[in-house]
Amino acid sequence: MRKLFSLLAVSLLALVLVACGGSDDGDQNGENESASDGDGKTIRAGIGLNQDHPQYKGLLKFKEIVEEETDGEITVETYHSGQLGDDRSMTEALQLGNQEVTVPSTAPIANFVPEFSVFDIPFLFPSEDVADEVLQGEVAQGLLDKLEEEDLVGLAYWENGFRDLTNSERPVESIEDFEGLDIRTMENDLHLEAFKALGANPTPMAFTELFTAMQQGTVDGQENPYATIYLENFYEVQDYVSNTHHVYSPFVFLMGKQFYDGLTEEQQQIVSDAAKEAGQHQIKLNREANATYLENLQEEGMEYTEISDENRQEMVDAVQPVIEDFKDQIGPDVVDGIMEAVEKAQAE
């Protein structure tokens, strides 16, 4: 019996030693196995727009690619409709390591990297083709690199698209029609000053508050791409839509630097490639959708106004002093570089 108890005691001691790590060699082997197998990682990817928007479909494409290419080592959870917050709060969550991915417009990003305000210059891009070429160019790609100073990683440009004006007061055909309209804008100084120059009363507010504000008459209108206008049901509280095309707004696919730095080089390459591939998918869907959504808005009863080249040029002229006022704040080299890239793309 005493022998049996002795054997049991030895066995228990061995189990305790194994559980506690046993030896230095055992610790190193365990760490190597963990590094090679890869601990499961989760990407929480949130946006402000709803589940029907091409932006969310782009996130689903990103999820599909990443989970397939990493054999499930990285899982992507997707959140729409501001479930994780607005653009600014989600970007801050990336910096703190409380969230991994968001895809905001460039306007709120300018709160972190002022040079991104260059994309808020009114009437900067004359067409989608020009925007595509400029965004793949040296200056625009250099702006993505600046995000690392703010603990963010910019992996790709996606597309929000040309922003157009809606309101519940009157058709907007010329610069005179802006006079006195209370227009919700993003919290961006350049946007605010540009709308003042056009004669409107800009009112910054969070996107999540916008529908109710228009419904209650707090603001007369807003400006967003057709996809957002339609999918957010703004036609229920807005009567008029005009193709002002006053700003072409990119999305930027952001990842928290803390999370990105914790990935292996292979995983970093996978998420980077996935962001770009999903972005091309999202841009294609966005452009197809915008043409359809303009038709849908008219079918829902909105009156559409086409702005002539002559009237748009008056708007362009009106905002030129604003651009000059903000040039130093944005960065003269960045503004000049982007404008030169636009001119080159137009000439080709």
Secondary structure in CASP SS format (residue, H / E / C, confidence):
PFRMAT SS
TARGET T0000
AUTHOR 0000-0000-0000
METHOD secondary structure of the structure
MODEL  1
M C 1.00
R H 1.00
K H 1.00
L H 1.00
F H 1.00
S H 1.00
L H 1.00
L H 1.00
A H 1.00
V H 1.00
S H 1.00
L H 1.00
L H 1.00
A H 1.00
L H 1.00
V H 1.00
L H 1.00
V H 1.00
A H 1.00
C C 1.00
G C 1.00
G C 1.00
S C 1.00
D H 1.00
D H 1.00
G H 1.00
D H 1.00
Q H 1.00
N H 1.00
G H 1.00
E H 1.00
N H 1.00
E H 1.00
S H 1.00
A H 1.00
S H 1.00
D H 1.00
G C 1.00
D C 1.00
G C 1.00
K E 1.00
T E 1.00
I E 1.00
R E 1.00
A E 1.00
G E 1.00
I C 1.00
G C 1.00
L C 1.00
N C 1.00
Q C 1.00
D C 1.00
H C 1.00
P H 1.00
Q H 1.00
Y H 1.00
K H 1.00
G H 1.00
L H 1.00
L H 1.00
K H 1.00
F H 1.00
K H 1.00
E H 1.00
I H 1.00
V H 1.00
E H 1.00
E H 1.00
E H 1.00
T C 1.00
D C 1.00
G C 1.00
E C 1.00
I E 1.00
T E 1.00
V E 1.00
E E 1.00
T E 1.00
Y E 1.00
H C 1.00
S C 1.00
G C 1.00
Q C 1.00
L C 1.00
G C 1.00
D C 1.00
D H 1.00
R H 1.00
S H 1.00
M H 1.00
T H 1.00
E H 1.00
A H 1.00
L H 1.00
Q H 1.00
L H 1.00
G C 1.00
N C 1.00
Q C 1.00
E C 1.00
V E 1.00
T E 1.00
V C 1.00
P C 1.00
S E 1.00
T H 1.00
A H 1.00
P H 1.00
I H 1.00
A C 1.00
N C 1.00
F C 1.00
V C 1.00
P H 1.00
E H 1.00
F H 1.00
S H 1.00
V H 1.00
F H 1.00
D H 1.00
I C 1.00
P C 1.00
F C 1.00
L C 1.00
F C 1.00
P C 1.00
S C 1.00
E H 1.00
D H 1.00
V H 1.00
A H 1.00
D H 1.00
E H 1.00
V H 1.00
L H 1.00
Q C 1.00
G C 1.00
E H 1.00
V H 1.00
A H 1.00
Q H 1.00
G H 1.00
L H 1.00
L H 1.00
D H 1.00
K H 1.00
L H 1.00
E H 1.00
E H 1.00
E H 1.00
D C 1.00
L E 1.00
V E 1.00
G E 1.00
L E 1.00
A E 1.00
Y E 1.00
W E 1.00
E E 1.00
N E 1.00
G E 1.00
F E 1.00
R E 1.00
D E 1.00
L E 1.00
T E 1.00
N E 1.00
S C 1.00
E C 1.00
R C 1.00
P C 1.00
V C 1.00
E C 1.00
S C 1.00
I H 1.00
E H 1.00
D H 1.00
F H 1.00
E C 1.00
G C 1.00
L C 1.00
D E 1.00
I E 1.00
R E 1.00
T E 1.00
M C 1.00
E C 1.00
N C 1.00
D H 1.00
L H 1.00
H H 1.00
L H 1.00
E H 1.00
A H 1.00
F H 1.00
K H 1.00
A H 1.00
L H 1.00
G C 1.00
A C 1.00
N E 1.00
P E 1.00
T E 1.00
P E 1.00
M C 1.00
A C 1.00
F H 1.00
T H 1.00
E H 1.00
L H 1.00
F H 1.00
T H 1.00
A H 1.00
M H 1.00
Q H 1.00
Q C 1.00
G C 1.00
T C 1.00
V C 1.00
D C 1.00
G E 1.00
Q E 1.00
E E 1.00
N E 1.00
P C 1.00
Y H 1.00
A H 1.00
T H 1.00
I H 1.00
Y H 1.00
L H 1.00
E C 1.00
N C 1.00
F H 1.00
Y H 1.00
E H 1.00
V C 1.00
Q C 1.00
D C 1.00
Y E 1.00
V E 1.00
S E 1.00
N E 1.00
T E 1.00
H E 1.00
H E 1.00
V E 1.00
Y E 1.00
S E 1.00
P E 1.00
F E 1.00
V E 1.00
F E 1.00
L E 1.00
M E 1.00
G E 1.00
K H 1.00
Q H 1.00
F H 1.00
Y H 1.00
D H 1.00
G C 1.00
L C 1.00
T C 1.00
E H 1.00
E H 1.00
Q H 1.00
Q H 1.00
Q H 1.00
I H 1.00
V H 1.00
S H 1.00
D H 1.00
A H 1.00
A H 1.00
K H 1.00
E H 1.00
A H 1.00
G H 1.00
Q H 1.00
H H 1.00
Q H 1.00
I H 1.00
K H 1.00
L H 1.00
N H 1.00
R H 1.00
E H 1.00
A H 1.00
N H 1.00
A H 1.00
T H 1.00
Y H 1.00
L H 1.00
E H 1.00
N H 1.00
L H 1.00
Q H 1.00
E H 1.00
E C 1.00
G C 1.00
M C 1.00
E E 1.00
Y E 1.00
T E 1.00
E C 1.00
I C 1.00
S C 1.00
D H 1.00
E H 1.00
N H 1.00
R H 1.00
Q H 1.00
E H 1.00
M H 1.00
V H 1.00
D H 1.00
A H 1.00
V H 1.00
Q H 1.00
P H 1.00
V H 1.00
I H 1.00
E H 1.00
D H 1.00
F H 1.00
K H 1.00
D H 1.00
Q H 1.00
I H 1.00
G C 1.00
P H 1.00
D H 1.00
V H 1.00
V H 1.00
D H 1.00
G H 1.00
I H 1.00
M H 1.00
E H 1.00
A H 1.00
V H 1.00
E H 1.00
K H 1.00
A H 1.00
Q H 1.00
A H 1.00
E C 1.00
END
